[in-house]
C-alpha cells in the first residue's frame, strides 16, 4: 500500500516504486546495521527516501551526501545490460530466510537462472577455509555433489578453498549452486574464479546486495556471510581454523536459528580446530557426509536416513500405530508419560499402551517413570511380526 | 559379619574367609552374568558356596561340575609365587566403580604397584581400534602422556593399536598406567606385548578377574571391557571402526553413567566412523586433546580449562558474587528466573539483580523472560573493573 510520492531521485521519478526506492537505498549506504537500516525499517523504503530527500533525516549522513552524485538511470541501464534482476521483500522469488536478519538487504541483485525462492527449503550453505587442505576440498566437493544429487542447492561464497570445492562439486553433477558475492555482480572476486563464477551464472545464480561496481572490502565479506547463513536451511562448515570467516557464517546461522553443522577432521589439523570447537562448546552438529546433513536438515519425513544406515532390527517391525510414539521417545535421557503423550499427540492411555508394546518389543525401556529407547547395540535382532 | 562355615573346598578350609570364597567362585564359573552371579548376589560368596557344596544349588551346573577337580592350595601357591594380590569388594584398594556393574567381578587379580583405589577419581580409560592408523596412535600416545603429566592414570586393555599407544604414552612420561587383561595374569596376550606388559607391571598394574592360567576368549574380551569402563571416570575412544570392540567399552561406560568421549578424525577414515557416529547419535562428547578430556572429566574446579583457552574478556571481570549465577546461565537456550534462582542458590530478588549486572556487563542477554549467555564471539573485550 504505497502511494505515489511524486518523488524524484538521481534524475529518475520514484513514484510508488518500492523496488526502485530499495535500489536507491542500496546505492546510498553500506548494507548491514546502521541509521539507514533503521529509517527504512521505521518508515519503509519509500517513506524514508522521501524524508531523506526532504532533509528531514540525518542531514550530515553518508546517505544524504551520496544523494547528489546519484545517476539512477545509468544504474538501471547497467542492470539491464547484465540481465541482473532485482529482488525485494515480498517478491515470489525473495529468499524469505533473509527476513530473519536484524538487517536484511534493501534488495538482492541476482544473475543466473536459479530460483531463489527454494533456498529456505532446499538451500544448504557449504562454507569453510580459504586455505583448505586437500582433505577439506575433497570432502566439500563430494558433499556438494551428493546434496545436489538429492535435489538440494549448494550455497557458498565463491572464495578459494572450500567455497570453490562446494560450487565445483555441485556443477560437476549438473546441480544448482548459488554464490553470494561481497562485491557488485559486474565484478569478479577472486579474479582467479572468473571461469567458476561464469559457470555458476550459467546454471545457478550469483547474488549480492551491493550495487554494480562496488568493490569487495573486509566488512562486506562479513555482511555477505549473513546472507548465506540466513537464506538457507542450515550451514555446514567443512574446514575452519580457530578464526575462520566461515565461523562468522555459522554464528549468524546460529543467531537466526538455522542448523549449524561441522565436518570433523584430524585433531592434529589447525584447519579443523574451529569445527571441533563448535561441536565441543557451541552445540554444532557433527556431520560426515551428505546423508548426515540431510538427516539434520531435510524436511521431516523426506530424507530416510534409516534406509542407508540402520540394520534390520526390531524397530522395523513396529506397527504404524506405534511409530509416532517410537519417534518421540528420547535416546539418552528418558521422558515421562505426559511429555511423550504431548509429543506423540496421543491420549495418556494410548501412550501408556503403546509404550507397553514398545517395551515388549525390546525397543524401549522404562526406568522409574521415564521411558527411553534401548540403545541399538543392545537391541535384539528383528523378529518377523506375526 | 560372616561366620566360620566349617566349609572345605578343593582341599582348603574356607572358614569365614570371604576373599577365599570369592577366589573359589572365580575358579568355578565364567565372570559376567549368569546363575552363579545371581547366587553370590543373593546369598553372599560364602553362603552361596556352602549351598553349592551341599548340592542345594544348580546340581548340574558348570560350577558344581568344577568343584571336584579344584586344587585351591595350588592356586594360592601360584598367586603367591607371582605376587598377585586379590582384591574383593570392601577392600580399601577395590575399584569402587566396579560396584556399579550388574555383574561385578567376584574378585580382582592384580600385579604391580599402582593403587587401584584412585581409579574412580583419577583413572581415565583410553581405548580404540587394534588396526589403528598412525594418526590414531599418535593422538592416543600424546593424550596419554598429557593425562599422566596432570596426575591421571591411563587405563586400557594392552591390545595392539590404540591400547598399546595409550600405555606407551603413559610409560614415556613416567606415568601410571593400568592394563585390564582378558586372561589370567600369568599369561601374555597378545604375545608381542610381553615387554609392554612387563613394563606396566613394573610401575603400574595389570588386572584381571580371571584366575591364573585362563586363556583369552572372545567373550572374555567383552567382559574385560566392562571393567575398564566401570573402574574409571570416563572412557575416551581414539579410533573405532563401525563395530570396534572399543565401542563396547563405550556402551558399558554409558550404561554405568561414566563420561564417554570420542576423538574425531578424517571423515574419509573408516577408523573414525564409530567415533563420529557416537558423537552424532549417541551424545558422546568430542575431545581433541587431554585438556578437552579433563574439561569433561576432572573433578569440578580442579582443571581450569579457562587458563588455556579463554581470551581475556569481560567475564574475567565478573565479581565473585555473580560468578555462580554466571555459571548457571545456559549458553544456547535461555533459562527463566526461577530456574536460575534454583541453580544458583540465590533468592529471586538477588538473582534478578545479579542478572541485571551481567546484562550490563554484556555477558548475558535477556529475551522475553529468559536469560542466556552472550556468545563469546559477540562479547566486548574486557573493561577493567573500577
HADDOCK unambig.tbl for C-alpha pairs under 7 A between the chains (distance, minus, plus):
assign (segid A and resid 264 and name CA) (segid B and resid 264 and name CA) 6.10 0.50 0.50
assign (segid A and resid 264 and name CA) (segid B and resid 265 and name CA) 6.34 0.50 0.50
assign (segid A and resid 264 and name CA) (segid B and resid 266 and name CA) 6.54 0.50 0.50
assign (segid A and resid 264 and name CA) (segid B and resid 267 and name CA) 6.78 0.50 0.50
assign (segid A and resid 265 and name CA) (segid B and resid 264 and name CA) 6.36 0.50 0.50
assign (segid A and resid 265 and name CA) (segid B and resid 265 and name CA) 4.66 0.50 0.50
assign (segid A and resid 265 and name CA) (segid B and resid 266 and name CA) 4.31 0.50 0.50
assign (segid A and resid 265 and name CA) (segid B and resid 267 and name CA) 6.56 0.50 0.50
assign (segid A and resid 266 and name CA) (segid B and resid 264 and name CA) 6.55 0.50 0.50
assign (segid A and resid 266 and name CA) (segid B and resid 265 and name CA) 4.30 0.50 0.50
assign (segid A and resid 266 and name CA) (segid B and resid 266 and name CA) 5.38 0.50 0.50
assign (segid A and resid 267 and name CA) (segid B and resid 264 and name CA) 6.78 0.50 0.50
assign (segid A and resid 267 and name CA) (segid B and resid 265 and name CA) 6.55 0.50 0.50
assign (segid A and resid 267 and name CA) (segid B and resid 288 and name CA) 5.44 0.50 0.50
assign (segid A and resid 279 and name CA) (segid B and resid 286 and name CA) 6.99 0.50 0.50
assign (segid A and resid 280 and name CA) (segid B and resid 285 and name CA) 6.85 0.50 0.50
assign (segid A and resid 280 and name CA) (segid B and resid 286 and name CA) 5.66 0.50 0.50
assign (segid A and resid 285 and name CA) (segid B and resid 280 and name CA) 6.83 0.50 0.50
assign (segid A and resid 286 and name CA) (segid B and resid 279 and name CA) 6.99 0.50 0.50
assign (segid A and resid 286 and name CA) (segid B and resid 280 and name CA) 5.65 0.50 0.50
assign (segid A and resid 288 and name CA) (segid B and resid 267 and name CA) 5.40 0.50 0.50
